[in-house]
Amino acid sequence: MIRKLFRQMLVTQILSAMTVMLCMLVDSMMIGRFLGVDSMTAYGLANPVLLVFAAYGAMLSAGIQVMCGKTMGAGDREGTDACFSASAVLALSVSLVGMVLILALVGPVCTLLGAGRPGPDNPVFYLTRDYLRGFIVGAPAFIVAQIMVPFLQISGNRIRLALAVVLMTVSDIAFDLLNVFVFRGGTLGMGLASSCSYYLALIVGLAYFFKKDCMFKLKLKAVTRKVCKKLFAYGVPTIINSLAMVVLVFTLNKILL
């Protein structure tokens, strides 16, 4: 019984861990194949921003696994609902704020990333700006989808989770191809294609949380500073590792430039 459960969870863990990297891999292949060197450079420069959002989602996801594991093991239903509610609020609020800030400051952000300053002789700046604008629209779905993973695992919705990941990957490929051959939206279209694929995956996963038999309840009153601190504390090791990857990619971009 334990061996069977382990095998089922292993497949799910592998799929969920690939949610971020799959779309990044698909985009890099499509951009490199169809949009050229400048667009690929722009995508590489935008990667640190993508990874920062991914790091935040990974931190919350890790915190959820530890915190919910403890509350459910102790039979603390209120604690489990508090964990669910706090993670939902933290994911949605931070992702929305981050989206607004990136859209408002996209020019300076591109310059900070190494895209240089706007000008007729610097197409990479505009390509980086376009990709960030397209991708950042999907930031709320991007992060909320990440925190859904542990809840779907805990509730035994492995098939739904796998379906969401597969749908996200297939739709990202389809939207990228439509962008290249039909809409011709360039790097902006590639970013929007990823955003659309995240929202489709989110819709599949969210359907469970609106069911009557959902084992998690959203209770905004249960969202306290103490609960949020616990979530962050449990996710610290994960975000340290993730942010190290951000620094690595950012440094490598600087060296290559």
N, C-alpha and C positions, 0 to 999 in steps of 0.2 A: 504493500500500500504506500509506504513512504517513498520507495523507489519510483513508483508510477507518478506520484505527486511531484517528485523532484524533476522527473523528465518533463512533465507538463509545464512546470514553472520555469525550467531552463529555457525552453523554446520561447516562452513569453518574454522572459528577461532579455534574451538575445534580440527579439523583435523590437521591444520597447527601447533598448539601448541604441538601436539603429535608427530611431525615428528622426533624429536630428541629422545624422551623417548621411542617411539615404538621400534626402532632398538636396543636401549640399553636393553630394557626389553626382547626382543627376544633373543639377544646374551646371556644375563645372564641366561635365562631359558635353552638354548641349551648347554651352557658351563657347567652349574651345573649338567645337566642331563646326558651328554655324555662324558665329558672330565675330571671330577673329581675335587677334592678339591684344588689341586695345581693350576690348570688352573683357577678355580673360584677365587682363591686368586689373581692371576695375573691380571685377568680382573678387580677386585675391585681396585687394585693398579693403574691400567691404567686409571680409570674413571676420575680423576681430569684433565688429559690432554684432554680427550673427552669433558669435561664440559667447559674448557677454550675456546676451539674452538666454542662450542655451544653458549657461552656467547658473543663472538665477533659477531657471526651471529645474535643473538637476539638483540644486541645493534643496528646493522645496520638496521635490520628489523623495530625496533621501531622508529628509526630516519626517515626512509623512510615514514612510515605511517603519522608522524606528518608533515614532510616537504612537501610531495606530497599533503597532505590534504590542506595545506595552499596555495601552488602554483596553484593547480587545482581550488580551491575555488576562487582564485583571477583571474583566467583565464590566468595565466602566463605559457604559453607553454614552453618558454625557461627555466624557472625555473624548471619545471617538468623534462625536458630532462636532465638538469644539475644534478638533484637529481638522476635520473636513471643512468647516465653515471658515476657519482662519486661513487655511491654505487657498481656498477659493478667493477670498477677499484680497489676500496678499498677491496672488497671481494676477488677478484682473486689474487691480489698482495700479500696481507697479508697471505692468505691461502697457496700460493705457497712458500713463504718465510718460513712460519711455518713448512710446510711439509719437506723442505730441512733441516732446523735446527734440527727437531726431528730425521730425518733419520741419520744425521751426528753425533748427540750427544745422540743417543738412550741409550747407556750404562750409562753415567752419569745421564741421566733423570730417568732411572729405579732405580738407586741407590737413587736419591733424593726422589722418590716416596715411597721408603721403601722396595724395592725388594732386598736390600743388594748388595753384590759384586759378580761378576761372580766366579764360582767355581763348582767343581764336586758335592759338597754336597748342592748346592743351585739351584734346578731346577726352583724355582719361578722366579729367575732373568731372565732366558732364555725364560720362558713362557710369562713374562711381555714384554720383548723385542720383541718377535714374534708378540704378539697381537698389540703392538704399530706400528710396521712396517706395518702390514697388514691394520690397520685402517687408518693410516696417509696418505696412498696413496689416500684415498678418501676424504681427507680434502677439496680440492678445490670444489668438487661436494657437499660436506656436507654444506659448508658455502654459496655457490652460490644458492643452492636449498632453503636455508633459506631466502635469500633476494628476491627470486622470489615470495614468498608467498604474500607479500603486493601488488606487482605489478599485480599479477594474480587476486587478490581480487578487486583491483581498476578497472581493465579492465573488470570485470564481468565474468572471466573464472573460476567460482567455480567448474564446472564439471571437467575441466582439472586438477585443483588443487587436488580435491578429488581423481581423478584417479591416479595422481602421488604418493600420500600418500599411497593408497591401493597397488599400484604396488611395491612401495618400501618395504612395510611390507611383502607382499606375497613372493616377490623375496628373501628377506633376510632369511625368513624361509626356502625356497626351497634351496638356496645356502648353508645355514648352514647344512641342512640334506645331501646335496651332499658332503659337506666337511667331515662330520662324517662318512658316509657309503660308499662313493665312492673314494674320493681323499685322505681321512685320513690326512688332512693337519694340524690338531691340532689347537692351538690358532692362529697361523699365518693364517690358512685358514679361521678361524672365522672372523678375522679382514678384510681379503680380501673379504669375503662374504658381509660384511656390506658396504665396499667400492663399490662393484659392484652394490649393491642395490641403493646406492645414485646416481650413474651415470645413472642408468636406470630411476630413478625419474627425474633427471635433464634433460635427453633427452626429456621426455614427456613435461616438463614445458617449455623448451627452444624453442620448436617448435613454440609456439605462437609469440615469439619475432622476428622470421624470416619471419613472415607474412607481406604482404604489408599493411594491415589495422591495424598493431600494433600501439597503441597510444603512444608508447615510442620510442624515437630515441637515438641511441648511438652517442654522440658528445664529442670526447676526448678533444676538445678545451674548452668545458664548464666545465671541471674538474679543479676547482681552490681551493686554500687553504681555501677560505671563505666558499665555498659550503661544503667541507669536515668537517670544524669546526662545521658548523650547524648540519650536520648529527650526528656527535659525541655528540654534546651538547644535541640534542633531545633524544639520546639513553642512556644518562648517568644513569637515574633511573633504566632502565632495566639491564644494565651491573652491577650496584652495587648489585642488587638482585641476579643476576646470579653468580657473583664472590663470594658472600657470600655462595652460595651453594657449590662452588668449595672448599672454605676454610673448610666448614663443612665436606665434604666428605674426604678431605685430613686429617683433624684432627681426624676424626673417624677411618680412616685407621691406623693412628699412635697409637691410643689408643688400637685398636684391636691387632696390632702387639706386 
